[in-house]
C-alpha cells in the first residue's frame, strides 16, 4: 500500500537538537504520529476526533 507524502510538524517543545520528540502530519481523516528518531517506521494513524480528544487531554494535564 502506498502512502502519500505527508507534511510533518515537530512539537514546539522539541529540544534545540531536534531529537526526542514526535512529529505529526494531519490529513483530512487522520492524524499520523511518528518518532522523529525513527522516521522509517510506519507512523501511528489516529482518527481526527480521537486526536482532538488526546490533545485536549494533554493540554489540561
Backbone as a ProteinNet text record, in pm:
[ID]
protein_1_A
[PRIMARY]
XXXXXXXXXXXXXXXXXXXXXXXXXXXXXXXXXXXXXXXXXXXXXXXXXXXXXXXXXXXXX
[TERTIARY]
84.1	0	89.2	60.9	138.8	83.1	172.5	133	171.3	76.4	112.2	211.3	285.8	381.4	304	349.3	282.6	369.3	306.2	376.6	386.8	508.5	532	568.7	517	544.3	595.9	702.3	757.7	693	692.8	639.8	719.2	649.7	718.5	800.2	781.3	856.8	981.6	1015.3	1134.1	1259.6	1360.8	1487.9	1554.8	1653.7	1725.9	1790.7	1827.8	1889	1785.1	1656.3	1551.1	1529	1587.7	1565.9	1467.2	1436.1	1349.5	1213.7	1150.9	1017.6	935.1	811.4	725.7	701.1	658	616.1	473.9	394.8	255.6	227.4	150.8	102.6	-48.6	-121.4	-267.5	-319.8	-408	-477.2	-625.8	-705.1	-848.5	-914	-870.9	-936.6	-848.9	-717	-627.2	-515.9	-478.2	-357	-252.1	-140.8	-31.9	74.9	122.8	219.7	340	461.4	582.2	689.8	786.8	904.5	1003.5	1048.8	1140.1	1274.9	1308.8	1436.6	1425	1302.7	1282.6	1176.7	1207.4	1109.7	1082.8	1164.9	1142.3	1030.8	1005.6	899.8	763.1	670.8	534.9	472.6	412.4	353.6	223.3	187.6	61.1	-46.1	-157.2	-268.2	-381	-430	-537.4	-644.2	-770.6	-878.4	-870.3	-914.8	-902.9	-978.4	-1093.2	-1169.7	-1092.8	-1036	-955.1	-833.2	-768.8	-652.4	-691.6	-805.8	-852	-876	-933.3	-954.2	-820.9	-723.3	-590.7	-525.1	-525.4	-463.5	-531.2	-664	-736.7	-696.5	-688.8	-648.3	-505.6	-413.7	-274.8	-262.2	-341.3	-335.4	-383.6	-475.6	-529.3	-444.4	-351.9	-272.2	-150
-117.2	0	124.1	215.4	338.3	445.6	521.2	631	762	854.7	983.1	1058.7	1147.5	1230.6	1318.2	1321.8	1397.9	1515.4	1621.1	1736.4	1715.3	1686.7	1655.3	1780.9	1789.3	1901.8	1848.3	1909.8	1872.1	1955.4	1898.9	1968.3	2095.8	2197.8	2322.3	2302.3	2189.7	2157.5	2076.2	2058.6	1982.6	2050.1	1969.5	2026.2	2098.9	2178.1	2253.2	2160.7	2039.1	1942.8	1878.3	1892.2	1836.8	1688.1	1630	1488.1	1469.4	1346.3	1311.5	1379.9	1373.6	1431.7	1351.8	1388.9	1327.2	1426	1372.5	1453.1	1412.2	1508.2	1483.9	1537.3	1460.9	1504.4	1485	1589.6	1585.4	1578.8	1482.2	1473	1495.1	1484.6	1510.4	1419.1	1293.4	1199	1148.2	1167.6	1100.8	1193.4	1174.2	1235.2	1124.3	1145	1047.5	1093.7	1000.7	1033.4	940.9	997.9	916.2	970	884.5	919.5	990.3	1107.2	1183.3	1114.2	1020.2	949	825.2	785.5	663.5	687.6	776.3	815.9	707.3	603	493.9	400.9	399.6	314.3	368.9	280.2	319.3	403.6	519	603.5	545	588.4	553.4	644.3	587.2	665.9	671.4	791.5	812.4	897.1	861.2	943.7	1085.5	1180.1	1321.1	1350.7	1289.1	1312	1258.3	1139.2	1082.9	1168.2	1219.6	1306	1434.7	1491.7	1614.2	1589.5	1473.8	1440.1	1425.6	1361.6	1345.2	1481.3	1568	1699.8	1780.5	1772.3	1841.5	1788.4	1657.2	1595.5	1637.8	1632.5	1669	1816.1	1901.5	2044.1	2070.5	1988	2006.6	1938	1853.5	1777.2	1853
0	0	0	-86.1	-99.4	-6.5	57	144.3	76.5	62.8	1.5	88.5	28.5	102.5	200.6	324.1	428.5	471.9	519.8	576.3	727.1	772.8	913.7	992	1115.1	1203.9	1336	1385.5	1516	1625.2	1743.5	1859.5	1886.4	1932	1970.1	2097.1	2165	2285.7	2255.3	2127.7	2089.4	2143	2167.4	2212	2096.4	2127.3	2024.7	1922.1	1963.2	1872.9	1781.2	1814	1730.2	1750.4	1855.4	1879.6	1994.6	2023.5	2136.7	2129.5	2016.3	2004.5	1904.1	1894.7	1795.7	1683.3	1571.4	1458	1423.8	1377.7	1344.3	1205	1128.8	997.7	997.5	965.8	968.3	825.1	800.7	672.1	698	595.2	609.3	713	720.7	810.2	924.4	916.4	1009.4	1058.2	1185.1	1239	1242.2	1173.9	1169	1267.4	1351.1	1455.4	1440	1447.3	1437.6	1530.2	1558.1	1637.7	1545.6	1583.8	1497.9	1478.7	1568.9	1556.2	1467.6	1431.3	1353.5	1246.3	1152.8	1051.7	948.2	944.6	850.3	898.2	1026.8	1082	1043	1020.4	983.4	1094.9	1062.4	1166.2	1220.4	1338.1	1400.5	1341.7	1299.5	1247.4	1347.7	1376.5	1472.7	1404.1	1425.2	1370.8	1424.5	1345.7	1387.1	1516	1535.4	1658.6	1779.2	1765.3	1873.2	1902.6	1797.9	1815.5	1889.7	1853	1918.4	2067.6	2100.6	2242	2314.9	2250.7	2311.4	2335.4	2237.7	2250.6	2361.2	2367.8	2473.6	2610.3	2623.9	2748.9	2787.8	2690.6	2717.4	2758.8	2698.7	2730.9	2873.8	2922.8	3057.1	3164.2	3123	3220.8	3267.1
[MASK]
+++++++++++++++++++++++++++++++++++++++++++++++++++++++++++++

